[in-house]
Amino acid sequence: MFEDNDDIPITLTINKTYANKYQTWREKEEKQKLIARYGSDIEDDSDEESEDENAQEWTDDVEKEFLRCYSILKKRDPKIYDSNTSFFNLSSTSNDNNNEINKKKKEKKMNLKDAEIQYAFAEAMNKDEDHHDNHIQINGKKSIIEEQEEIKNSLKNVLSTTNDDDILLTKKVKTEAEKAKEEEEYIEWLKGQKSELSDSSIKSDLKYLHDYWNDPSLSERDRFLRDFILNKMHLQHADDDDDETRIPSYDEIINQNEDDDEFEKAEEFERKFNFRYQEPDSEFLKRYPRTIDNSVRRKDDRRKLKRIEKKQRKEFEHKQKLEEIKRLKNLKKKEIFNKMKRLKNVAGDDNLPVNIDDLDADFDPKEYDRRMQELFNDDYYQKGVDEEDKPEVSDEELQVENWDNTEEEQVSKSVQSNNQEEEEEITKKSKKKSKLRQAITQTKPTFDPKFHIKTIIIIKESCS
């Protein structure tokens, strides 16, 4: 029995429809997971954007404008719906701040040697100027009357050159101390530590935000946002327990290297001078490495291994994130192409000029009407479509329910026989007509109320 079965070839078939459905289901599941993790809007240059780690562009003026805008949003002022209203008017101040930042970046770093040269050059120039001034005072000394006349003439020249319309007074420039005092004052006012504020413009703009942030029923999220902005927590760096994670400043590195070099040079010179007669080979100095490769002592490189492991883990996570984002984009693209293909199949035109914006763009009634007129115009309906290209519709879908005819089966059979004869004549005349057109053009019997009442009575009697 088993020998006979071995001769029969075994064939395995794959259910392609189920495989395609399962593949699409898995892709949708993967897409939803990636969207939940990274969001729906993913840009390619998200990882290439530079971050302002030291918050150099977050100045006091920018902070005030941000708080003013945030207060208006919280207040739901109708001003935010006005297209003429502009926020963050920081053209001059932002340019000044950017210039200061660029100047700081372009400043050349100075070492000890350059500082000594600059100091010696300045001292020599001061000596020459003092000598020149003393020489002038000794040789050409003016009297008191001559000095008074010279001052009077200079004042007359200044008054004669100026007009009445000129403004002699200039705007007072605030010092850094005054700016810091005003900044501290308005921050304390926002915290609720002060009741009055000297600057009336800031007080009127931030009045709602002051009342909102000092509300006792303020939520925990808003309380954290208030403390984060007012206490400038973005500038506070947490101290790590591991000293190796801390990056020393430039001054610390330079000073430490210079001190170590000078100390080593002095120590080596002193040793050579003290043992200049005792050492047989004074020119060759024997040196021994700090770490010996062939030593039996165990190397303590745990921190190094941890750093390498952390770096590898970060690189792997970054690479995995990029791959997942790429996968999400491919799934979105595939879904859009499937929608376009389905739309072309429904329209019955494979060359239908449909693009991605027609599917994913925001809905605009005017643009929608214009696009529909462009796609489904007279040329689209005048195209000659063969019978083979028409959509296949089953006979069950084309059945039209005849509610007017409710007779018994014998009556319906006679009517059907008459209708079949008429249909045969119609089909002979119009062989190229589709089943859908035949169903639409089919003649329906007229409604007879007396016959309808009789059928209802017959149905009730049969049910009873």
Secondary structure, 3 states (H helix, E strand, C coil): CHHHHHHCCCCCCCCHHHHHHHHHHHHHHHHHHHHHHHCCCCCHHHCCCCCCCCCCCCCHHHHHHHHHHHHHHHHCCHHHHCCCCCCCCCHHHHHHHHHHHHHHHHCCCCCHHHHHHHHHHHHHHHHHHHHHHHHHHHHCCCCHHHHHHHHHHHHHHHHHHCCCCCCCCCCCCCCHHHHHHHHHHHHHHHHCCCCCCCCHHHHHHCHHHHHHHCCCCCCHHHHHHHHHHHCCHHHCCCCCCCHHHCCCCHHHHHHHHHHHHHHHHHHHHHHHHHCCCCCCCCCCCCCCCCCCCCCCCCCCCHHHHHHHHHHHHHHHHHHHHHHHHHHHHHHHHHHHHHHHHHHHHHHCCCCCCCCCHHHHCCCCHHHHHHHHHHHCCHHHHCCCCCCCCCCCCCHHHHCCCCCCCCCCHHHHHHHHHHHHHHHHHHHHHCCCCCHHHHHHCCCCCCCCHHHHHHHHHHHHHHHC
